Amino acid sequence: MIILIAFFAFSNLNTPCALQHWIKIEKVEVTVGKTVYHFPWIIAGKLNPIDCRVSSGIARIGYALRFHSGQFLPFIYRAPAKGEINLYVNNETSMQYLSSVDKVKTNLDKIQVFLLKLKAKGIIPVVIAVPTKVSIEREMISNLHPPDLWLPAEQAEEASEAVYSRIRGIDPVSMVNLYKAFSDAQKNKTEFDRVFVPWDYHWSIYGIAIAVKETLKSLNNQGVSVSNIQIKKGDIRSLNMGDAFIVWHQLPAWYVQRQKDFSWKEYEYPVEAHISQKIKGRVFLAGTSFSDRYGQDPFGLPMQLKHVLNVDFYNTTVSGGGVDKSIEKAWSLPKPPVAGDILIWEFPITVLFQEKLELPNI
């Protein structure tokens, strides 16, 4: 039996910020065309805000009050009776509609201009725009989600692909098609081949390996001779939920304690490739917390790229820095990227919807 749990995360339901009578489920009816859908919808019960202490975190108190007032819920939990709990970020669901891309047109225009400037200077750009976890794993929650934020499964795939295609359309040569690569991997996955970790919205080691492979394919299409690209399956890694920064700040203790019941295992996925001619320039990685996951580990994005490309490598990743902070960091170096260099630029598409970009004038 599958239970959907959504609430503003507290460190423990026994802590001072506990919710009293905290869950109530109602049926919601919505009509799409001629079809009527019925969804379970979770609303808040009573909250005892007097017992909330500042030591629990200002953010948690804010979440509690917003939850109590029935406002936007940040997380969705899909909790089977046994095995891993799957977490999704609620605001990702609003990014599946093609009309939502209009909200990020200004940001996309800035990125497009910046990429043109890079090419004019002889710098080879590769953009890794990470799709949302919700868009890739939609079949796991599509029939459990509030109707005003979720399309029926048969419409969701087409809509999500259209959104990503519109974003990637500003420069389909430089921007890898990670949505297609992740979707294909999701459809053909074995039990453990998940591109996102269950307990977080960041990618897994397998997702990282796919991103490396797509990056190498993009470089090959831009004149860097890369061939025989392979992802191999290695050893099992021990699970470490602490590598997800949101776990210790926003998730409840019951969620973390379920780790011992998780059946999912994360494997190592080394990427191998043949580069027929040594790259003459340097490689810069400008990334976010996605690049920072397993950042200095051999199977994180920076080290996988550095190993395969085998050149001078500069990592200007800024975890939580959005689309532009890592770019600013790259151009603040004593020797920023110049002609002949490669710039690999990673960011989740969510930040396009959340931030106003300020890219450096190069």
C-alpha atoms as a printed R data frame, in Angstrom:
    type eleno elety resid chain resno       x      y       z
1   ATOM     1    CA   MET     A     1   0.000  0.000   0.000
2   ATOM     2    CA   ILE     A     2   1.353  3.396  -0.940
3   ATOM     3    CA   ILE     A     3   0.838  6.415   1.270
4   ATOM     4    CA   LEU     A     4   1.445  9.976   0.162
5   ATOM     5    CA   ILE     A     5   2.693 12.234   2.908
6   ATOM     6    CA   ALA     A     6   3.252 15.961   2.396
7   ATOM     7    CA   PHE     A     7   4.074 18.336   5.183
8   ATOM     8    CA   PHE     A     8   6.478 21.075   6.138
9   ATOM     9    CA   ALA     A     9   9.504 19.287   7.429
10  ATOM    10    CA   PHE     A    10  10.406 19.290  11.067
11  ATOM    11    CA   SER     A    11  13.324 17.546  12.685
12  ATOM    12    CA   ASN     A    12  11.038 15.183  14.580
13  ATOM    13    CA   LEU     A    13   7.310 14.921  15.201
14  ATOM    14    CA   ASN     A    14   8.124 14.721  18.916
15  ATOM    15    CA   THR     A    15  10.004 18.041  18.931
16  ATOM    16    CA   PRO     A    16   8.478 21.336  20.148
17  ATOM    17    CA   CYS     A    17   7.381 22.132  16.584
18  ATOM    18    CA   ALA     A    18   5.187 19.046  16.353
19  ATOM    19    CA   LEU     A    19   1.924 19.322  14.490
20  ATOM    20    CA   GLN     A    20  -1.189 18.284  16.356
21  ATOM    21    CA   HIS     A    21  -3.758 16.392  14.282
22  ATOM    22    CA   TRP     A    22  -1.374 17.152  11.481
23  ATOM    23    CA   ILE     A    23  -2.866 15.233   8.575
24  ATOM    24    CA   LYS     A    24  -6.261 15.272   6.944
25  ATOM    25    CA   ILE     A    25  -6.970 13.777   3.536
26  ATOM    26    CA   GLU     A    26  -9.802 14.936   1.320
27  ATOM    27    CA   LYS     A    27 -10.887 13.857  -2.133
28  ATOM    28    CA   VAL     A    28 -10.637 16.472  -4.855
29  ATOM    29    CA   GLU     A    29 -12.500 16.159  -8.140
30  ATOM    30    CA   VAL     A    30 -11.196 17.800 -11.310
31  ATOM    31    CA   THR     A    31 -12.358 17.593 -14.906
32  ATOM    32    CA   VAL     A    32  -9.862 17.570 -17.785
33  ATOM    33    CA   GLY     A    33 -11.742 17.583 -21.072
34  ATOM    34    CA   LYS     A    34 -14.414 14.934 -20.707
35  ATOM    35    CA   THR     A    35 -12.531 12.950 -18.084
36  ATOM    36    CA   VAL     A    36 -13.120 13.333 -14.358
37  ATOM    37    CA   TYR     A    37 -10.156 12.633 -12.072
38  ATOM    38    CA   HIS     A    38 -10.262 12.061  -8.312
39  ATOM    39    CA   PHE     A    39  -7.180 12.927  -6.277
40  ATOM    40    CA   PRO     A    40  -6.309 12.579  -2.598
41  ATOM    41    CA   TRP     A    41  -5.351 16.036  -1.313
42  ATOM    42    CA   ILE     A    42  -3.631 16.567   2.007
43  ATOM    43    CA   ILE     A    43  -4.367 19.598   4.142
44  ATOM    44    CA   ALA     A    44  -2.958 20.721   7.472
45  ATOM    45    CA   GLY     A    45  -4.405 20.218  10.877
46  ATOM    46    CA   LYS     A    46  -3.688 22.227  14.015
47  ATOM    47    CA   LEU     A    47  -0.288 23.653  14.826
48  ATOM    48    CA   ASN     A    48   1.049 24.671  18.195
49  ATOM    49    CA   PRO     A    49   3.331 27.597  17.208
50  ATOM    50    CA   ILE     A    50   3.878 28.673  20.835
51  ATOM    51    CA   ASP     A    51   6.186 25.706  21.401
52  ATOM    52    CA   CYS     A    52   8.288 26.437  18.300
53  ATOM    53    CA   ARG     A    53  11.713 27.581  19.371
54  ATOM    54    CA   VAL     A    54  14.147 29.715  17.421
55  ATOM    55    CA   SER     A    55  16.740 26.980  17.870
56  ATOM    56    CA   SER     A    56  14.631 24.820  15.574
57  ATOM    57    CA   GLY     A    57  15.336 27.271  12.794
58  ATOM    58    CA   ILE     A    58  13.501 30.296  11.494
59  ATOM    59    CA   ALA     A    59  12.813 28.490   8.227
60  ATOM    60    CA   ARG     A    60  11.043 25.644  10.005
61  ATOM    61    CA   ILE     A    61   8.806 28.035  11.910
62  ATOM    62    CA   GLY     A    62   7.957 29.744   8.622
63  ATOM    63    CA   TYR     A    63   7.222 26.405   7.024
64  ATOM    64    CA   ALA     A    64   5.000 25.477   9.950
65  ATOM    65    CA   LEU     A    65   2.964 28.660   9.713
66  ATOM    66    CA   ARG     A    66   2.611 28.339   5.945
67  ATOM    67    CA   PHE     A    67   1.554 24.731   6.342
68  ATOM    68    CA   HIS     A    68  -0.991 25.706   8.967
69  ATOM    69    CA   SER     A    69  -2.489 28.326   6.652
70  ATOM    70    CA   GLY     A    70  -2.802 25.788   3.826
71  ATOM    71    CA   GLN     A    71  -0.236 27.454   1.590
72  ATOM    72    CA   PHE     A    72   2.230 25.857  -0.760
73  ATOM    73    CA   LEU     A    73   3.801 22.601   0.466
74  ATOM    74    CA   PRO     A    74   7.497 22.280  -0.434
75  ATOM    75    CA   PHE     A    75   7.913 18.504  -0.422
76  ATOM    76    CA   ILE     A    76   5.997 15.454  -1.568
77  ATOM    77    CA   TYR     A    77   6.831 12.100   0.003
78  ATOM    78    CA   ARG     A    78   5.924  8.803  -1.552
79  ATOM    79    CA   ALA     A    79   6.312  6.314   1.267
80  ATOM    80    CA   PRO     A    80   5.840  2.610   0.578
81  ATOM    81    CA   ALA     A    81   5.412  0.269   3.529
82  ATOM    82    CA   LYS     A    82   8.951 -1.025   2.985
83  ATOM    83    CA   GLY     A    83  11.965  0.228   1.105
84  ATOM    84    CA   GLU     A    84  13.155  3.713   0.225
85  ATOM    85    CA   ILE     A    85  11.076  6.843   0.653
86  ATOM    86    CA   ASN     A    86  10.941  8.980  -2.452
87  ATOM    87    CA   LEU     A    87  11.082 12.742  -2.106
88  ATOM    88    CA   TYR     A    88  10.019 15.300  -4.722
89  ATOM    89    CA   VAL     A    89  10.093 19.082  -4.674
90  ATOM    90    CA   ASN     A    90   6.615 20.465  -5.132
91  ATOM    91    CA   ASN     A    91   7.527 23.604  -7.066
92  ATOM    92    CA   GLU     A    92   8.986 21.488  -9.870
93  ATOM    93    CA   THR     A    93   5.457 20.579 -10.895
94  ATOM    94    CA   SER     A    94   4.714 24.141 -12.008
95  ATOM    95    CA   MET     A    95   7.581 23.911 -14.521
96  ATOM    96    CA   GLN     A    96   5.936 21.303 -16.713
97  ATOM    97    CA   TYR     A    97   3.635 23.580 -18.671
98  ATOM    98    CA   LEU     A    98   4.853 25.031 -21.946
99  ATOM    99    CA   SER     A    99   3.380 28.414 -21.024
100 ATOM   100    CA   SER     A   100   5.632 28.468 -17.949
101 ATOM   101    CA   VAL     A   101   8.679 28.876 -20.216
102 ATOM   102    CA   ASP     A   102   7.494 32.410 -20.962
103 ATOM   103    CA   LYS     A   103   8.410 33.259 -17.373
104 ATOM   104    CA   VAL     A   104  12.067 32.513 -18.055
105 ATOM   105    CA   LYS     A   105  12.362 34.095 -21.498
106 ATOM   106    CA   THR     A   106  14.537 36.942 -20.174
107 ATOM   107    CA   ASN     A   107  16.932 34.498 -18.533
108 ATOM   108    CA   LEU     A   108  17.076 32.334 -21.646
109 ATOM   109    CA   ASP     A   109  17.821 35.381 -23.790
110 ATOM   110    CA   LYS     A   110  20.732 36.271 -21.494
111 ATOM   111    CA   ILE     A   111  22.122 32.732 -21.675
112 ATOM   112    CA   GLN     A   112  21.789 32.708 -25.459
113 ATOM   113    CA   VAL     A   113  23.700 35.991 -25.782
114 ATOM   114    CA   PHE     A   114  26.371 34.750 -23.367
115 ATOM   115    CA   LEU     A   115  26.873 31.548 -25.365
116 ATOM   116    CA   LEU     A   116  27.261 33.572 -28.576
117 ATOM   117    CA   LYS     A   117  29.914 35.703 -26.870
118 ATOM   118    CA   LEU     A   118  31.777 32.590 -25.744
119 ATOM   119    CA   LYS     A   119  31.852 31.194 -29.265
120 ATOM   120    CA   ALA     A   120  32.924 34.544 -30.699
121 ATOM   121    CA   LYS     A   121  35.907 34.433 -28.331
122 ATOM   122    CA   GLY     A   122  36.796 30.905 -29.412
123 ATOM   123    CA   ILE     A   123  35.637 29.252 -26.183
124 ATOM   124    CA   ILE     A   124  33.787 25.947 -26.567
125 ATOM   125    CA   PRO     A   125  30.660 25.882 -24.340
126 ATOM   126    CA   VAL     A   126  28.755 22.820 -23.149
127 ATOM   127    CA   VAL     A   127  25.602 23.442 -21.121
128 ATOM   128    CA   ILE     A   128  24.245 20.736 -18.822
129 ATOM   129    CA   ALA     A   129  20.710 21.907 -17.989
130 ATOM   130    CA   VAL     A   130  19.463 19.314 -15.502
131 ATOM   131    CA   PRO     A   131  15.757 18.423 -15.895
132 ATOM   132    CA   THR     A   132  13.505 18.178 -12.865
133 ATOM   133    CA   LYS     A   133  13.179 14.931 -10.972
134 ATOM   134    CA   VAL     A   134   9.386 15.284 -11.190
135 ATOM   135    CA   SER     A   135   9.495 15.327 -15.006
136 ATOM   136    CA   ILE     A   136  11.622 12.178 -15.187
137 ATOM   137    CA   GLU     A   137   9.864 10.150 -12.454
138 ATOM   138    CA   ARG     A   138   6.349 11.507 -13.009
139 ATOM   139    CA   GLU     A   139   4.796  8.035 -13.211
140 ATOM   140    CA   MET     A   140   5.639  7.499  -9.535
141 ATOM   141    CA   ILE     A   141   3.483 10.393  -8.306
142 ATOM   142    CA   SER     A   142   1.256 11.570 -11.157
143 ATOM   143    CA   ASN     A   143  -1.912 10.025  -9.775
144 ATOM   144    CA   LEU     A   144  -1.200 11.150  -6.226
145 ATOM   145    CA   HIS     A   145  -0.540 14.811  -6.793
146 ATOM   146    CA   PRO     A   146  -2.840 17.833  -6.432
147 ATOM   147    CA   PRO     A   147  -4.700 18.253  -9.747
148 ATOM   148    CA   ASP     A   148  -4.015 21.947 -10.180
149 ATOM   149    CA   LEU     A   149  -0.265 21.294 -10.347
150 ATOM   150    CA   TRP     A   150  -0.079 18.011 -12.207
151 ATOM   151    CA   LEU     A   151  -1.103 16.756 -15.628
152 ATOM   152    CA   PRO     A   152  -2.417 13.221 -16.206
153 ATOM   153    CA   ALA     A   153   0.489 10.902 -17.021
154 ATOM   154    CA   GLU     A   154  -0.382 10.640 -20.721
155 ATOM   155    CA   GLN     A   155  -0.103 14.430 -21.088
156 ATOM   156    CA   ALA     A   156   2.762 15.025 -18.681
157 ATOM   157    CA   GLU     A   157   5.516 13.434 -20.763
158 ATOM   158    CA   GLU     A   158   4.680 15.479 -23.854
159 ATOM   159    CA   ALA     A   159   4.452 18.695 -21.842
160 ATOM   160    CA   SER     A   160   7.689 18.127 -19.904
161 ATOM   161    CA   GLU     A   161   9.593 17.344 -23.084
162 ATOM   162    CA   ALA     A   162   8.196 20.474 -24.746
163 ATOM   163    CA   VAL     A   163   9.373 22.653 -21.835
164 ATOM   164    CA   TYR     A   164  12.892 21.215 -21.948
165 ATOM   165    CA   SER     A   165  13.016 21.469 -25.752
166 ATOM   166    CA   ARG     A   166  12.058 25.140 -25.574
167 ATOM   167    CA   ILE     A   167  14.874 25.780 -23.087
168 ATOM   168    CA   ARG     A   168  17.400 23.771 -25.056
169 ATOM   169    CA   GLY     A   169  16.251 25.418 -28.283
170 ATOM   170    CA   ILE     A   170  18.308 28.549 -27.602
171 ATOM   171    CA   ASP     A   171  21.422 26.553 -28.587
172 ATOM   172    CA   PRO     A   172  20.842 22.842 -29.273
173 ATOM   173    CA   VAL     A   173  24.518 22.351 -30.197
174 ATOM   174    CA   SER     A   174  25.936 23.600 -26.911
175 ATOM   175    CA   MET     A   175  23.084 22.372 -24.659
176 ATOM   176    CA   VAL     A   176  23.105 18.615 -24.154
177 ATOM   177    CA   ASN     A   177  19.762 16.814 -24.368
178 ATOM   178    CA   LEU     A   178  19.803 15.522 -20.826
179 ATOM   179    CA   TYR     A   179  16.014 15.226 -20.700
180 ATOM   180    CA   LYS     A   180  16.027 12.600 -23.453
181 ATOM   181    CA   ALA     A   181  19.049 10.821 -21.978
182 ATOM   182    CA   PHE     A   182  17.489 10.686 -18.511
183 ATOM   183    CA   SER     A   183  14.056  9.696 -19.854
184 ATOM   184    CA   ASP     A   184  15.570  6.856 -21.879
185 ATOM   185    CA   ALA     A   185  17.537  5.697 -18.847
186 ATOM   186    CA   GLN     A   186  14.408  5.821 -16.678
187 ATOM   187    CA   LYS     A   187  12.402  3.734 -19.153
188 ATOM   188    CA   ASN     A   188  15.154  1.139 -19.519
189 ATOM   189    CA   LYS     A   189  16.433  1.100 -15.936
190 ATOM   190    CA   THR     A   190  17.055 -1.973 -13.874
191 ATOM   191    CA   GLU     A   191  16.198 -2.064 -10.182
192 ATOM   192    CA   PHE     A   192  19.046  0.213  -9.086
193 ATOM   193    CA   ASP     A   193  19.728  2.348 -12.175
194 ATOM   194    CA   ARG     A   194  18.031  5.535 -11.011
195 ATOM   195    CA   VAL     A   195  19.239  8.890 -12.323
196 ATOM   196    CA   PHE     A   196  18.064 10.704  -9.169
197 ATOM   197    CA   VAL     A   197  18.602  9.529  -5.592
198 ATOM   198    CA   PRO     A   198  15.326  8.582  -3.872
199 ATOM   199    CA   TRP     A   199  15.718 10.863  -0.848
200 ATOM   200    CA   ASP     A   200  16.667 14.060  -2.627
201 ATOM   201    CA   TYR     A   201  16.165 15.952  -5.887
202 ATOM   202    CA   HIS     A   202  19.854 15.700  -6.897
203 ATOM   203    CA   TRP     A   203  21.159 13.217  -9.412
204 ATOM   204    CA   SER     A   204  22.725  9.876  -8.570
205 ATOM   205    CA   ILE     A   205  26.161  8.633  -9.612
206 ATOM   206    CA   TYR     A   206  24.389  7.029 -12.568
207 ATOM   207    CA   GLY     A   207  22.828 10.375 -13.491
208 ATOM   208    CA   ILE     A   208  26.249 11.999 -13.254
209 ATOM   209    CA   ALA     A   209  27.730  9.365 -15.572
210 ATOM   210    CA   ILE     A   210  25.001 10.009 -18.152
211 ATOM   211    CA   ALA     A   211  25.698 13.755 -17.953
212 ATOM   212    CA   VAL     A   212  29.407 13.102 -18.551
213 ATOM   213    CA   LYS     A   213  28.592 10.925 -21.551
214 ATOM   214    CA   GLU     A   214  26.310 13.583 -23.057
215 ATOM   215    CA   THR     A   215  28.942 16.252 -22.420
216 ATOM   216    CA   LEU     A   216  31.529 14.223 -24.312
217 ATOM   217    CA   LYS     A   217  29.095 13.741 -27.198
218 ATOM   218    CA   SER     A   218  28.547 17.507 -27.331
219 ATOM   219    CA   LEU     A   219  32.303 18.157 -27.376
220 ATOM   220    CA   ASN     A   220  32.672 15.674 -30.213
221 ATOM   221    CA   ASN     A   221  30.019 17.582 -32.182
222 ATOM   222    CA   GLN     A   222  31.973 20.792 -31.577
223 ATOM   223    CA   GLY     A   223  35.294 19.605 -32.945
224 ATOM   224    CA   VAL     A   224  36.868 17.745 -30.015
225 ATOM   225    CA   SER     A   225  37.503 14.215 -31.219
226 ATOM   226    CA   VAL     A   226  35.861 11.921 -28.648
227 ATOM   227    CA   SER     A   227  34.915  8.333 -29.433
228 ATOM   228    CA   ASN     A   228  34.081  5.005 -27.818
229 ATOM   229    CA   ILE     A   229  32.195  6.596 -24.914
230 ATOM   230    CA   GLN     A   230  31.115  3.948 -22.417
231 ATOM   231    CA   ILE     A   231  29.457  3.859 -19.013
232 ATOM   232    CA   LYS     A   232  30.470  0.828 -16.981
233 ATOM   233    CA   LYS     A   233  28.864 -0.523 -13.824
234 ATOM   234    CA   GLY     A   234  31.143 -0.794 -10.822
235 ATOM   235    CA   ASP     A   235  30.880 -1.562  -7.131
236 ATOM   236    CA   ILE     A   236  28.049 -0.744  -4.720
237 ATOM   237    CA   ARG     A   237  28.456  2.400  -2.641
238 ATOM   238    CA   SER     A   238  27.276  2.566   0.958
239 ATOM   239    CA   LEU     A   239  24.259  4.850   1.267
240 ATOM   240    CA   ASN     A   240  24.918  8.236   2.807
241 ATOM   241    CA   MET     A   241  21.848 10.379   3.151
242 ATOM   242    CA   GLY     A   242  23.998 13.114   4.629
243 ATOM   243    CA   ASP     A   243  25.274 13.954   1.149
244 ATOM   244    CA   ALA     A   244  21.923 15.629   0.502
245 ATOM   245    CA   PHE     A   245  22.155 19.061   2.082
246 ATOM   246    CA   ILE     A   246  18.417 19.311   2.677
247 ATOM   247    CA   VAL     A   247  18.278 16.191   4.842
248 ATOM   248    CA   TRP     A   248  19.628 17.652   8.040
249 ATOM   249    CA   HIS     A   249  17.983 21.044   7.602
250 ATOM   250    CA   GLN     A   250  14.446 20.334   6.490
251 ATOM   251    CA   LEU     A   251  13.550 16.660   6.566
252 ATOM   252    CA   PRO     A   252  11.919 15.018   9.594
253 ATOM   253    CA   ALA     A   253  13.703 12.422  11.688
254 ATOM   254    CA   TRP     A   254  11.301  9.646  10.691
255 ATOM   255    CA   TYR     A   255  12.392 10.137   7.082
256 ATOM   256    CA   VAL     A   256  16.104  9.844   7.838
257 ATOM   257    CA   GLN     A   257  15.578  6.903  10.203
258 ATOM   258    CA   ARG     A   258  14.018  4.889   7.383
259 ATOM   259    CA   GLN     A   259  17.449  4.686   5.750
260 ATOM   260    CA   LYS     A   260  18.036  1.242   7.275
261 ATOM   261    CA   ASP     A   261  14.981 -0.017   5.364
262 ATOM   262    CA   PHE     A   262  16.106  1.273   1.978
263 ATOM   263    CA   SER     A   263  16.400 -1.443  -0.627
264 ATOM   264    CA   TRP     A   264  17.934  0.829  -3.273
265 ATOM   265    CA   LYS     A   265  21.691  0.612  -3.741
266 ATOM   266    CA   GLU     A   266  23.879  3.197  -5.437
267 ATOM   267    CA   TYR     A   267  26.520  1.803  -7.752
268 ATOM   268    CA   GLU     A   268  29.689  3.378  -9.104
269 ATOM   269    CA   TYR     A   269  29.523  4.172 -12.824
270 ATOM   270    CA   PRO     A   270  32.922  5.015 -14.317
271 ATOM   271    CA   VAL     A   271  32.894  6.679 -17.737
272 ATOM   272    CA   GLU     A   272  35.525  5.789 -20.305
273 ATOM   273    CA   ALA     A   273  36.239  7.390 -23.677
274 ATOM   274    CA   HIS     A   274  38.971  7.768 -26.260
275 ATOM   275    CA   ILE     A   275  40.232 11.234 -27.177
276 ATOM   276    CA   SER     A   276  42.315 10.877 -30.315
277 ATOM   277    CA   GLN     A   277  44.021 14.257 -30.076
278 ATOM   278    CA   LYS     A   278  45.023 15.889 -26.791
279 ATOM   279    CA   ILE     A   279  42.940 18.919 -25.910
280 ATOM   280    CA   LYS     A   280  45.183 21.985 -26.090
281 ATOM   281    CA   GLY     A   281  43.116 24.343 -23.940
282 ATOM   282    CA   ARG     A   282  41.927 24.190 -20.351
283 ATOM   283    CA   VAL     A   283  38.566 22.965 -19.073
284 ATOM   284    CA   PHE     A   284  36.401 24.989 -16.672
285 ATOM   285    CA   LEU     A   285  33.416 23.535 -14.823
286 ATOM   286    CA   ALA     A   286  30.920 26.138 -13.621
287 ATOM   287    CA   GLY     A   287  28.258 24.326 -11.638
288 ATOM   288    CA   THR     A   288  25.836 24.200  -8.726
289 ATOM   289    CA   SER     A   289  25.124 21.747  -5.909
290 ATOM   290    CA   PHE     A   290  24.639 19.078  -8.591
291 ATOM   291    CA   SER     A   291  28.331 19.393  -9.493
292 ATOM   292    CA   ASP     A   292  29.123 19.454  -5.784
293 ATOM   293    CA   ARG     A   293  27.493 16.089  -5.072
294 ATOM   294    CA   TYR     A   294  30.448 13.710  -4.735
295 ATOM   295    CA   GLY     A   295  32.469 16.733  -5.893
296 ATOM   296    CA   GLN     A   296  35.935 15.407  -4.976
297 ATOM   297    CA   ASP     A   297  34.939 11.765  -5.290
298 ATOM   298    CA   PRO     A   298  36.170  9.871  -8.383
299 ATOM   299    CA   PHE     A   299  32.526  9.452  -9.447
300 ATOM   300    CA   GLY     A   300  31.372 13.038  -9.014
301 ATOM   301    CA   LEU     A   301  30.977 15.252 -12.072
302 ATOM   302    CA   PRO     A   302  34.241 17.240 -11.640
303 ATOM   303    CA   MET     A   303  36.514 14.232 -11.193
304 ATOM   304    CA   GLN     A   304  34.834 12.136 -13.898
305 ATOM   305    CA   LEU     A   305  35.318 14.972 -16.399
306 ATOM   306    CA   LYS     A   306  38.868 15.655 -15.271
307 ATOM   307    CA   HIS     A   307  39.791 11.981 -15.587
308 ATOM   308    CA   VAL     A   308  38.305 11.486 -19.046
309 ATOM   309    CA   LEU     A   309  39.455 14.788 -20.593
310 ATOM   310    CA   ASN     A   310  42.928 14.616 -18.984
311 ATOM   311    CA   VAL     A   311  43.694 18.354 -19.163
312 ATOM   312    CA   ASP     A   312  44.211 21.312 -16.829
313 ATOM   313    CA   PHE     A   313  40.886 21.455 -15.008
314 ATOM   314    CA   TYR     A   314  39.366 24.326 -13.032
315 ATOM   315    CA   ASN     A   315  36.274 23.788 -10.900
316 ATOM   316    CA   THR     A   316  34.432 27.030 -10.100
317 ATOM   317    CA   THR     A   317  31.303 25.350  -8.770
318 ATOM   318    CA   VAL     A   318  29.257 27.375  -6.262
319 ATOM   319    CA   SER     A   319  26.820 25.140  -4.383
320 ATOM   320    CA   GLY     A   320  23.535 27.026  -4.112
321 ATOM   321    CA   GLY     A   321  24.885 29.734  -6.403
322 ATOM   322    CA   GLY     A   322  22.287 29.316  -9.124
323 ATOM   323    CA   VAL     A   323  23.074 29.787 -12.799
324 ATOM   324    CA   ASP     A   324  25.389 32.777 -12.629
325 ATOM   325    CA   LYS     A   325  27.576 32.698  -9.490
326 ATOM   326    CA   SER     A   326  29.859 29.955 -10.789
327 ATOM   327    CA   ILE     A   327  30.280 31.855 -14.070
328 ATOM   328    CA   GLU     A   328  31.221 34.993 -12.149
329 ATOM   329    CA   LYS     A   329  33.747 32.917 -10.208
330 ATOM   330    CA   ALA     A   330  35.286 31.564 -13.420
331 ATOM   331    CA   TRP     A   331  35.755 35.069 -14.811
332 ATOM   332    CA   SER     A   332  37.186 36.349 -11.523
333 ATOM   333    CA   LEU     A   333  40.136 33.955 -11.753
334 ATOM   334    CA   PRO     A   334  43.579 35.461 -12.521
335 ATOM   335    CA   LYS     A   335  43.435 33.622 -15.853
336 ATOM   336    CA   PRO     A   336  39.763 33.290 -16.911
337 ATOM   337    CA   PRO     A   337  38.677 31.223 -19.931
338 ATOM   338    CA   VAL     A   338  40.169 32.296 -23.273
339 ATOM   339    CA   ALA     A   339  40.185 31.049 -26.867
340 ATOM   340    CA   GLY     A   340  40.763 27.309 -27.084
341 ATOM   341    CA   ASP     A   341  39.372 26.622 -23.610
342 ATOM   342    CA   ILE     A   342  36.236 24.610 -22.819
343 ATOM   343    CA   LEU     A   343  33.507 25.855 -20.479
344 ATOM   344    CA   ILE     A   344  31.165 23.198 -19.080
345 ATOM   345    CA   TRP     A   345  28.206 24.956 -17.466
346 ATOM   346    CA   GLU     A   346  25.859 22.939 -15.244
347 ATOM   347    CA   PHE     A   347  22.646 24.132 -13.626
348 ATOM   348    CA   PRO     A   348  19.185 22.690 -12.859
349 ATOM   349    CA   ILE     A   349  16.420 24.243 -14.951
350 ATOM   350    CA   THR     A   350  14.569 25.069 -11.714
351 ATOM   351    CA   VAL     A   351  16.849 28.050 -11.087
352 ATOM   352    CA   LEU     A   352  15.779 29.595 -14.388
353 ATOM   353    CA   PHE     A   353  12.306 29.956 -12.884
354 ATOM   354    CA   GLN     A   354  13.500 31.224  -9.524
355 ATOM   355    CA   GLU     A   355  16.223 33.764 -10.200
356 ATOM   356    CA   LYS     A   356  17.046 36.810 -12.291
357 ATOM   357    CA   LEU     A   357  20.395 36.141 -13.942
358 ATOM   358    CA   GLU     A   358  23.276 38.564 -13.828
359 ATOM   359    CA   LEU     A   359  25.984 37.189 -16.092
360 ATOM   360    CA   PRO     A   360  29.379 38.908 -16.361
361 ATOM   361    CA   ASN     A   361  30.170 41.089 -19.343
362 ATOM   362    CA   ILE     A   362  32.983 39.196 -21.066
